């Protein structure tokens, strides 16, 4: 069975917008840059041509990646979920058992993660440790500060904004 890529509705919408931009703006602009660079003569020593061709490869790779992920995406809307068990899309507040420090994270798809905004990837060690746990459970987690014991203090099901700060369409 093919791997599914979980994502929030906003993350899915963001990826569709990125794919559209790559196809409708970035790819044509890159094709123009290649044509202009070709006009500068010898392609072997043409830095503009080399750079444009390298950018073309990156654009095409991103298009293939986004098309594949969208094709295998599993869109999960956190606002339609409920309960005290941590799952994809949950906004989880945890408390460090040692120092009482509270942290709140939203568990999102890998391309939506942004630790500065409190969004962690479903594949992150902290998220993997929390998945399946209930409010009140104490969980050992690996953090940048080392191994910690944290307690799940709340699980909420909120709308998640996309990586560009936009809500789902």
N, C-alpha and C positions, 0 to 999 in steps of 0.2 A: 504494500500500500504506500502511496506517495505521502511524503511529509506535508502536513498542513501548516500554514503560517498564520497563527492567530494575530488578529489586529482589531483595533477599535474602529467604529465607523469613521471617526475623524482621521485616524491613521490611514485607512483605506482611501478616503477621499483625497488626502494629501498625496498619497502615492499615485493616484490617478491623475492629479494635477501635475505632478512632476513628470510623469510619462508623457502627458499631452505637451508640456513645455519642451521636453527633449525632442519629441517628434516634430512639433509645429514651429519651434523657434531655434533651438540649439543645432539640430541637424542641418536645416537649410543655411543657417549662418556659417556653420563649419564648411559646408559644401562651397559656399561663396569664397571663404578664406582659402580653401584648397585651390580653387580656380585662379584667384589673384596671385597666390604664391607660385603656381605653375607658370604664370606669365613672366616670372622673374628669371627664367632661364634654367641653367643646369640644376637638376633636382638633387644631385649627389651632395652638393655643397649649399643647399638652400635651407637655411635654418627655419624660415617661415613655413616652408612646405613640410619639413619634418615635424614641426610643432603642431601644425594643423592636422597632419595624418595621425599623430599620437592622440590628439584631442578627439578625432573621429573614432578611434578605437575605444576610448573611454566612454564616449557618448553611446556607441552601439552596445558596449558591455552593460552599461546602466539600463538601457532600453530592454535588453534581454533579461536582465535581473528583475526589473520591475514587472515585466510581462509575466515572467514565471511565477513570481510571488503573488501577483494579483490572481493569476490562474489557479493557484493552490491556496488562496487565502480562505480563512475561516473568520468571518466578521462576527465579533461578539460585542453586543451592546451592553455595557455595564449597567445602564439605567433600567434594563429589563431583568436584572438579576437581583437576588435578595439572599439574606441569610448571614450567619456569623462565621461561615467557613471561607477561608482565603482561596480565591480562584483567580484566573485571568480576569483583568479589568477591575479588580478590587482596589480600593484605596484603603490601605492598612496602616494603622498607627501601632507602633511597637514601643516598648519602654525597656531600656537597658536595665537589667536586674541589679547591676553593680552600682551605677551612678545616677539612675533615675532619668537619664536623658531620653526624651521622646523624639521619635522620628516618624514621619508619615511618607509613605511611598504609594504610588499607583503602579500596578503591574500591567505593563503594556507590551506590544510587539517589539521585536528587536530594533526596527527602524524608527520607532517612536520614542525610544529611551532618551532621557535627558535628565541626568542626575541633578543638575542645577534647578530643575523644575519639579524634582521629586518623582520623576517617572523612571522606573527601572524595568529592564528587559525581563521577560519571562524566563530567560536563560541565565540571568545573573544569579550568583550564589545565594544572595539574600532572598531573592524571589523563590528560588528552588526550595530553600529551607522553609519558607512560609506557606507554600502551596499545600492545601489540604488541612492546615491547622485551623483551630477554632479560637474565638475570643476566649481569653483566659489561659490558653496554652502557653507554656514556656518552651522556647525553641533555641537550640544552639545555632548560631550563625557565624559565618566567617565574614568579617568586615575588614576594611583597611586598617583598623586599629587592633586587629587580631580576632581570635575566637571570643565571642560574647554570648551570654544568655540573655534573650529578650522575651518579653511577654507580649502576646498579641492583645492590645487593649481595645481596639475597635476595627470593624470592617464596614466600609461604606461603599455604596454603589452610585457613583457620580458620573456625570457626563465628562468625557475626556476630550481636551482640545488636541488638535493635530500638532505635529512638529513645528508648523508655522504659526501656531497660536489660533488657528481657525477652528470653529466647531464643524461637526459633520455637515454635509450639504443637505 
